[in-house]
Amino acid sequence: MNLDLTSKKFLKKLLKKEEIQPSKKMGQNFLISKNVLSKIVTTSELKPKDLVLEIGSGIGTLTKELTERAKKVIAVERDKRLVEILKEILKDFKNVEIVQKDVLEFQVSGSRFQDYKIVSNLPYSIATEVIKKFLEIENPPSIMVVMVQKEVGERICSRPPKMERLGVLIQSVADVKKIAIVKKDAFWPKPKVDSIILKIKPLIHADKKLINAEKYLFKRIVKAGFSSPRKQLINNLSRDLKLSREKVEKWLSKNNIQPIQRAQTLNLNDWLNLTKTFGDYC
């Protein structure tokens, strides 16, 4: 079916015909920029043998491009109304599987998910949860090319002296790269904020325990360090980890970190070294 799914006129006509109002709660902002669409697809480096998981497929704007390049596309869409549109628009494609489900409940299992990619314009409200979910599982994707709210993307890619807790946790298990800023005009309805395209590549040998659960030491230490970002590390760590200031000072000094530093000035290796040496001093 030869349709211009980036046409705002077509999009409005289609949704009006189906009596659908885009849902703000579900983050339904539809991509209407061919340039942005092309950038996402190019960054994904799709090959004819690839399996692609797309999240929040909407009316199939990105889905259609993926099906034309990959061996198989699994399109996960929560909204039943849009699923019916997807089925109609993509009816001529035999290599797409449409799943009506909340992706946070979607299980990636079976031999077909041994090697796959995630390519998606993620709904703003669940973007962080989705990224963390697929970095934490036993079989993460080979790459994730995702579009998220700019503010979230900046936090994920943050660096000292403006490091963010989310950046530390994500970068401990993945390489992250900013690809392009996407202006709000690229969507209809127009959101209130800009977006950003990220390329996230899970680290093969990363210890997933680092971000999996509160009980793991790395996450506990990072959480404590960022608990009050404006306060000095010695205050945050001693209070939240229930340690004496003397012990924390020795621990920090051993890792060449000044007690008066703030969490956002530390790099990823600083946090990893603090975790490795925790038992020696605390």
Backbone hydrogen bonds in HBPLUS format (Angstrom, degrees):
<---DONOR---> <-ACCEPTOR-->    atom                        ^
c    i                          cat <-CA-CA->   ^        H-A-AA   ^      H-
h    n   atom  resd res      DA  || num        DHA   H-A  angle D-A-AA Bond
n    s   type  num  typ     dist DA aas  dist angle  dist       angle   num
A0007-SER N   A0004-ASP O   3.22 MM   3  5.67 165.0  2.24 114.0 116.7     1
A0011-LEU N   A0007-SER O   2.90 MM   4  6.11 162.6  1.93 151.9 157.4     2
A0012-LYS N   A0008-LYS O   2.92 MM   4  6.06 166.4  1.94 150.6 153.4     3
A0013-LYS N   A0009-LYS O   3.07 MM   4  6.21 161.9  2.10 146.1 151.5     4
A0014-LEU N   A0010-PHE O   2.85 MM   4  6.01 157.8  1.89 151.2 157.6     5
A0015-LEU N   A0011-LEU O   3.00 MM   4  6.21 170.8  2.01 155.2 156.9     6
A0016-LYS N   A0012-LYS O   2.91 MM   4  5.97 153.4  1.98 145.4 153.4     7
A0017-LYS N   A0013-LYS O   2.98 MM   4  6.09 157.4  2.03 143.8 149.8     8
A0018-GLU N   A0014-LEU O   3.09 MM   4  6.38 149.8  2.19 144.6 152.6     9
A0020-ILE N   A0015-LEU O   2.81 MM   5  5.02 171.6  1.82 148.7 151.6    10
A0019-GLU N   A0016-LYS O   3.03 MM   3  4.80 154.0  2.10  98.3 106.2    11
A0028-GLN N   A0023-SER O   2.97 MM   5  5.38 174.6  1.98 158.3 157.7    12
A0027-GLY N   A0024-LYS O   3.01 MM   3  4.92 157.8  2.06 102.3 108.6    13
A0029-ASN N   A0027-GLY O   3.05 MM   2  5.93 122.9  2.39 110.3  94.4    14
A0030-PHE N   A0188-TRP O   2.73 MM 158  5.15 146.3  1.85 136.3 133.8    15
A0188-TRP N   A0030-PHE O   2.80 MM 158  5.15 148.5  1.90 141.1 151.6    16
A0032-ILE N   A0186-ALA O   2.79 MM 154  5.48 175.0  1.79 149.7 150.1    17
A0037-LEU N   A0033-SER O   3.08 MM   4  6.25 162.0  2.11 146.5 152.0    18
A0038-SER N   A0034-LYS O   2.89 MM   4  6.06 157.7  1.94 147.5 153.3    19
A0039-LYS N   A0035-ASN O   2.95 MM   4  6.19 151.4  2.04 143.2 151.2    20
A0040-ILE N   A0036-VAL O   3.01 MM   4  6.31 158.3  2.06 154.5 158.6    21
A0041-VAL N   A0037-LEU O   3.13 MM   4  6.37 168.0  2.14 151.7 154.7    22
A0042-THR N   A0038-SER O   2.86 MM   4  5.98 165.6  1.88 153.2 157.5    23
A0043-THR N   A0039-LYS O   3.01 MM   4  6.05 161.5  2.04 145.3 150.4    24
A0044-SER N   A0040-ILE O   3.14 MM   4  6.30 138.4  2.32 140.6 151.3    25
A0044-SER N   A0041-VAL O   3.18 MM   3  5.17 128.5  2.46  94.3 107.7    26
A0045-GLU N   A0042-THR O   3.16 MM   3  5.55 154.3  2.23 108.9 116.2    27
A0050-ASP N   A0047-LYS O   2.98 MM   3  5.44 170.4  1.99 125.1 128.2    28
A0071-LYS N   A0050-ASP O   2.95 MM  21  5.31 130.6  2.20 131.8 146.7    29
A0072-LYS N   A0050-ASP O   3.22 MM  22  6.67 155.2  2.28 157.2 157.7    30
A0117-LYS N   A0051-LEU O   2.91 MM  66  6.33 154.9  1.97 156.1 164.3    31
A0052-VAL N   A0072-LYS O   2.90 MM  20  6.28 161.4  1.94 153.7 159.7    32
A0074-ILE N   A0052-VAL O   2.79 MM  22  6.19 166.0  1.80 167.7 172.7    33
A0053-LEU N   A0117-LYS O   2.76 MM  64  6.15 163.5  1.79 163.2 168.9    34
A0119-VAL N   A0053-LEU O   3.18 MM  66  6.43 150.7  2.27 142.0 150.3    35
A0054-GLU N   A0074-ILE O   2.89 MM  20  6.13 168.4  1.90 153.5 157.0    36
A0076-VAL N   A0054-GLU O   2.86 MM  22  6.08 176.2  1.86 161.9 163.2    37
A0056-GLY N   A0076-VAL O   2.76 MM  20  5.88 146.0  1.88 164.6 176.1    38
A0060-GLY N   A0057-SER O   2.96 MM   3  5.41 152.4  2.04 143.2 142.0    39
A0064-LYS N   A0060-GLY O   2.94 MM   4  5.72 167.8  1.96 144.5 145.0    40
A0066-LEU N   A0062-LEU O   3.02 MM   4  6.32 153.5  2.09 153.9 162.1    41
A0067-THR N   A0063-THR O   2.90 MM   4  6.17 158.3  1.94 157.4 163.1    42
A0068-GLU N   A0064-LYS O   3.28 MM   4  6.44 138.1  2.47 139.3 148.9    43
A0069-ARG N   A0066-LEU O   3.02 MM   3  5.34 156.7  2.08 108.5 116.0    44
A0070-ALA N   A0066-LEU O   2.88 MM   4  5.89 154.1  1.95 165.9 172.6    45
A0073-VAL N   A0095-ASN O   2.87 MM  22  6.31 153.9  1.94 158.6 167.1    46
A0097-GLU N   A0073-VAL O   2.79 MM  24  6.22 160.3  1.83 163.7 170.0    47
A0075-ALA N   A0097-GLU O   2.80 MM  22  6.05 151.7  1.88 151.3 161.0    48
A0099-VAL N   A0075-ALA O   2.78 MM  24  6.00 171.1  1.78 160.5 161.3    49
A0077-GLU N   A0099-VAL O   2.93 MM  22  6.24 162.4  1.96 161.0 166.5    50
A0101-LYS N   A0077-GLU O   3.14 MM  24  5.94 135.6  2.35 111.5 123.0    51
A0082-LEU N   A0079-ASP O   3.11 MM   3  5.48 121.7  2.46 105.9 118.9    52
A0083-VAL N   A0079-ASP O   3.04 MM   4  6.35 146.8  2.15 149.1 159.5    53
A0084-GLU N   A0080-LYS O   3.25 MM   4  6.54 151.1  2.34 147.5 152.0    54
A0086-LEU N   A0082-LEU O   2.82 MM   4  6.10 160.5  1.86 153.6 159.2    55
A0087-LYS N   A0083-VAL O   2.96 MM   4  6.21 160.1  2.00 151.2 155.3    56
A0088-GLU N   A0084-GLU O   3.29 MM   4  6.51 150.0  2.39 137.6 144.7    57
A0089-ILE N   A0085-ILE O   2.91 MM   4  6.15 170.9  1.92 162.5 164.4    58
A0090-LEU N   A0086-LEU O   2.88 MM   4  5.87 159.1  1.92 154.3 159.6    59
A0091-LYS N   A0088-GLU O   3.44 MM   3  5.19 167.7  2.46 103.4 104.2    60
A0093-PHE N   A0090-LEU O   3.01 MM   3  5.49 162.2  2.04 117.2 123.1    61
A0105-GLU N   A0102-ASP O   2.82 MM   3  5.53 161.6  1.86 123.5 129.9    62
A0106-PHE N   A0103-VAL O   3.03 MM   3  4.70 154.4  2.10  95.7 103.8    63
A0113-PHE N   A0110-GLY O   3.20 MM   3  5.90 158.1  2.25 117.2 122.8    64
A0114-GLN N   A0111-SER O   3.18 MM   3  5.53 152.3  2.26 119.9 118.0    65
A0142-SER N   A0116-TYR O   2.87 MM  26  6.08 160.8  1.91 172.2 176.8    66
A0118-ILE N   A0143-ILE O   3.10 MM  25  6.47 167.0  2.11 155.3 159.4    67
A0145-VAL N   A0118-ILE O   2.83 MM  27  6.23 162.7  1.86 162.0 164.3    68
A0120-SER N   A0145-VAL O   2.97 MM  25  6.50 157.2  2.03 155.8 161.8    69
A0147-MET N   A0120-SER O   2.92 MM  27  6.45 143.4  2.05 147.8 158.1    70
A0122-LEU N   A0147-MET O   3.05 MM  25  5.87 128.9  2.32 142.6 154.5    71
A0126-ILE N   A0123-PRO O   3.22 MM   3  5.91 150.8  2.31 119.1 126.0    72
A0127-ALA N   A0124-TYR O   3.42 MM   3  5.31 160.4  2.46 102.2 107.7    73
A0130-VAL N   A0126-ILE O   2.89 MM   4  6.05 159.1  1.93 161.7 168.1    74
A0131-ILE N   A0127-ALA O   3.02 MM   4  6.24 168.9  2.03 155.9 158.3    75
A0132-LYS N   A0128-THR O   3.04 MM   4  6.21 170.5  2.05 153.7 156.4    76
A0133-LYS N   A0129-GLU O   2.86 MM   4  5.94 155.2  1.92 143.8 151.7    77
A0134-PHE N   A0130-VAL O   3.07 MM   4  6.32 164.7  2.10 156.3 157.9    78
A0135-LEU N   A0131-ILE O   3.14 MM   4  6.31 122.5  2.49 139.2 153.6    79
A0135-LEU N   A0132-LYS O   3.24 MM   3  5.12 143.9  2.37  96.5 106.9    80
A0136-GLU N   A0132-LYS O   3.00 MM   4  6.04 134.2  2.21 146.0 156.9    81
A0136-GLU N   A0133-LYS O   3.28 MM   3  5.30 135.7  2.48  94.8 106.5    82
A0137-ILE N   A0133-LYS O   3.28 MM   4  6.44 138.5  2.46 146.5 155.0    83
A0144-MET N   A0200-ILE O   2.77 MM  56  4.98 145.8  1.88 146.8 156.6    84
A0200-ILE N   A0144-MET O   2.78 MM  56  4.98 169.2  1.79 152.1 155.9    85
A0146-VAL N   A0198-LEU O   3.02 MM  52  5.42 147.7  2.13 146.4 155.2    86
A0198-LEU N   A0146-VAL O   2.77 MM  52  5.42 168.2  1.79 164.4 167.6    87
A0148-VAL N   A0196-ILE O   2.98 MM  48  5.59 157.8  2.03 157.7 158.3    88
A0196-ILE N   A0148-VAL O   2.82 MM  48  5.59 145.0  1.95 157.9 168.0    89
A0152-VAL N   A0149-GLN O   3.04 MM   3  5.41 118.6  2.44 108.4 122.6    90
A0153-GLY N   A0149-GLN O   2.99 MM   4  6.29 164.4  2.02 159.3 164.3    91
A0150-LYS N   A0194-ASP O   2.97 MM  44  5.57 170.5  1.97 134.2 131.2    92
A0154-GLU N   A0150-LYS O   2.86 MM   4  6.09 155.9  1.91 156.0 162.1    93
A0155-ARG N   A0151-GLU O   3.14 MM   4  6.36 148.5  2.24 140.2 148.2    94
A0156-ILE N   A0152-VAL O   2.99 MM   4  6.31 156.6  2.05 152.0 158.3    95
A0157-CYS N   A0153-GLY O   3.05 MM   4  6.24 151.0  2.13 145.6 153.0    96
A0158-SER N   A0155-ARG O   3.33 MM   3  5.03 164.6  2.35 100.1 103.8    97
A0162-LYS N   A0159-ARG O   2.87 MM   3  5.65 144.8  1.99 135.0 135.4    98
A0163-MET N   A0264-GLN O   3.01 MM 101  4.27 162.1  2.04 130.6 125.4    99
A0167-GLY N   A0164-GLU O   3.08 MM   3  5.10 116.4  2.50  96.5 111.9   100
A0168-VAL N   A0164-GLU O   3.08 MM   4  6.47 154.6  2.15 154.2 160.6   101
A0169-LEU N   A0165-ARG O   3.09 MM   4  6.39 166.8  2.11 157.6 159.9   102
A0170-ILE N   A0166-LEU O   2.97 MM   4  6.10 168.3  1.98 155.0 158.2   103
A0171-GLN N   A0167-GLY O   2.89 MM   4  5.77 163.2  1.92 147.2 152.9   104
A0172-SER N   A0168-VAL O   3.09 MM   4  6.05 125.7  2.40 137.8 149.3   105
A0173-VAL N   A0170-ILE O   3.12 MM   3  5.77 160.2  2.16 116.4 122.0   106
A0174-ALA N   A0170-ILE O   3.05 MM   4  6.06 116.3  2.47 141.6 158.2   107
A0203-LEU N   A0173-VAL O   2.82 MM  30  5.42 173.5  1.83 133.3 134.4   108
A0175-ASP N   A0201-LYS O   2.87 MM  26  5.09 163.2  1.90 145.0 142.5   109
A0201-LYS N   A0175-ASP O   2.82 MM  26  5.09 166.5  1.84 153.8 158.3   110
A0177-LYS N   A0199-LYS O   2.96 MM  22  5.19 138.1  2.14 139.9 152.0   111
A0199-LYS N   A0177-LYS O   2.93 MM  22  5.19 159.5  1.97 150.9 157.2   112
A0179-ILE N   A0197-ILE O   2.85 MM  18  5.31 162.9  1.88 163.7 157.9   113
A0197-ILE N   A0180-ALA O   2.84 MM  17  5.32 163.2  1.87 157.3 163.1   114
A0182-VAL N   A0195-SER O   2.81 MM  13  4.86 176.8  1.81 127.7 128.8   115
A0195-SER N   A0182-VAL O   2.77 MM  13  4.86 175.5  1.77 156.0 156.8   116
A0186-ALA N   A0183-LYS O   3.00 MM   3  5.86 168.0  2.02 126.3 129.7   117
A0187-PHE N   A0184-LYS O   3.18 MM   3  5.93 157.6  2.24 123.2 124.5   118
A0206-ALA N   A0203-LEU O   3.21 MM   3  5.23 166.9  2.23 107.9 111.0   119
A0210-LEU N   A0207-ASP O   2.98 MM   3  5.89 168.7  2.00 126.1 129.7   120
A0211-ILE N   A0208-LYS O   3.26 MM   3  6.00 149.8  2.35 117.4 121.9   121
A0216-TYR N   A0213-ALA O   3.27 MM   3  5.97 159.9  2.31 119.0 123.5   122
A0220-ARG N   A0216-TYR O   3.12 MM   4  6.36 157.9  2.17 151.5 158.4   123
A0221-ILE N   A0217-LEU O   2.88 MM   4  6.11 159.9  1.92 159.8 164.2   124
A0222-VAL N   A0218-PHE O   2.99 MM   4  6.23 166.9  2.00 155.6 159.0   125
A0223-LYS N   A0219-LYS O   2.88 MM   4  5.93 163.8  1.91 148.5 153.8   126
A0224-ALA N   A0220-ARG O   2.98 MM   4  6.11 156.5  2.03 142.3 148.9   127
A0225-GLY N   A0221-ILE O   2.90 MM   4  6.12 160.7  1.94 150.1 155.5   128
A0226-PHE N   A0222-VAL O   3.08 MM   4  6.28 152.5  2.15 151.2 157.0   129
A0227-SER N   A0224-ALA O   3.21 MM   3  5.08 161.5  2.25 102.4 107.7   130
A0231-LYS N   A0228-SER O   2.81 MM   3  5.53 162.5  1.84 129.9 136.1   131
A0235-ASN N   A0232-GLN O   3.09 MM   3  5.49 129.0  2.36 106.6 119.0   132
A0236-ASN N   A0232-GLN O   3.19 MM   4  6.57 164.2  2.21 156.0 159.8   133
A0233-LEU N   A0261-GLN O   2.73 MM  28  5.82 157.4  1.78 178.8 173.2   134
A0237-LEU N   A0233-LEU O   2.86 MM   4  5.88 175.2  1.86 165.9 166.8   135
A0234-ILE N   A0259-PRO O   3.24 MM  25  5.05 164.6  2.27 149.3 144.8   136
A0238-SER N   A0234-ILE O   3.21 MM   4  5.88 155.8  2.27 128.9 136.2   137
A0239-ARG N   A0235-ASN O   3.14 MM   4  6.07 157.4  2.19 141.2 147.7   138
A0240-ASP N   A0236-ASN O   2.90 MM   4  5.93 170.2  1.91 154.9 157.3   139
A0241-LEU N   A0237-LEU O   2.97 MM   4  5.52 150.9  2.06 134.9 143.1   140
A0243-LEU N   A0238-SER O   2.95 MM   5  4.54 149.3  2.04 124.1 133.7   141
A0242-LYS N   A0239-ARG O   3.40 MM   3  5.14 150.8  2.50  91.9 100.0   142
A0248-VAL N   A0244-SER O   3.10 MM   4  6.42 166.0  2.12 155.3 159.1   143
A0249-GLU N   A0245-ARG O   2.90 MM   4  6.00 156.1  1.96 146.2 152.8   144
A0250-LYS N   A0246-GLU O   3.14 MM   4  6.39 159.1  2.19 148.2 152.7   145
A0251-TRP N   A0247-LYS O   2.96 MM   4  6.14 160.1  2.00 149.7 155.9   146
A0252-LEU N   A0248-VAL O   2.87 MM   4  6.05 165.7  1.89 154.4 157.4   147
A0253-SER N   A0249-GLU O   2.95 MM   4  6.03 164.1  1.98 146.2 151.3   148
A0254-LYS N   A0250-LYS O   2.98 MM   4  6.09 153.8  2.05 146.4 152.6   149
A0255-ASN N   A0252-LEU O   2.99 MM   3  5.27 136.1  2.19 103.8 116.1   150
A0257-ILE N   A0252-LEU O   2.97 MM   5  5.03 159.5  2.02 138.3 139.3   151
A0256-ASN N   A0253-SER O   2.97 MM   3  4.91 158.0  2.02 111.9 111.7   152
A0261-GLN N   A0258-GLN O   2.96 MM   3  5.43 164.7  1.98 118.0 123.1   153
A0265-THR N   A0262-ARG O   3.00 MM   3  5.81 167.6  2.01 128.1 132.2   154
A0266-LEU N   A0263-ALA O   3.14 MM   3  5.71 166.3  2.16 119.7 123.9   155
A0270-ASP N   A0267-ASN O   3.09 MM   3  5.36 124.6  2.41 103.0 116.9   156
A0271-TRP N   A0267-ASN O   3.37 MM   4  6.83 154.2  2.44 151.6 157.6   157
A0272-LEU N   A0268-LEU O   3.01 MM   4  6.35 156.5  2.07 152.4 159.7   158
A0273-ASN N   A0269-ASN O   2.83 MM   4  5.97 159.6  1.87 150.4 155.6   159
A0274-LEU N   A0270-ASP O   2.94 MM   4  6.16 150.6  2.02 144.4 152.7   160
A0275-THR N   A0271-TRP O   3.09 MM   4  6.30 151.7  2.17 140.6 147.7   161
A0276-LYS N   A0272-LEU O   3.01 MM   4  6.32 156.3  2.07 147.3 153.5   162
A0277-THR N   A0273-ASN O   3.03 MM   4  6.17 148.9  2.13 146.9 154.0   163
A0278-PHE N   A0275-THR O   3.42 MM   3  5.24 158.7  2.46  97.8 103.9   164
A0280-ASP N   A0277-THR O   3.07 MM   3  5.39 138.5  2.25 107.5 119.1   165
A0281-TYR N   A0278-PHE O   3.25 MM   3  5.75 147.1  2.36 111.3 119.2   166
A0282-CYS N   A0278-PHE O   2.83 MM   4  5.59 148.8  1.93 162.4 171.8   167
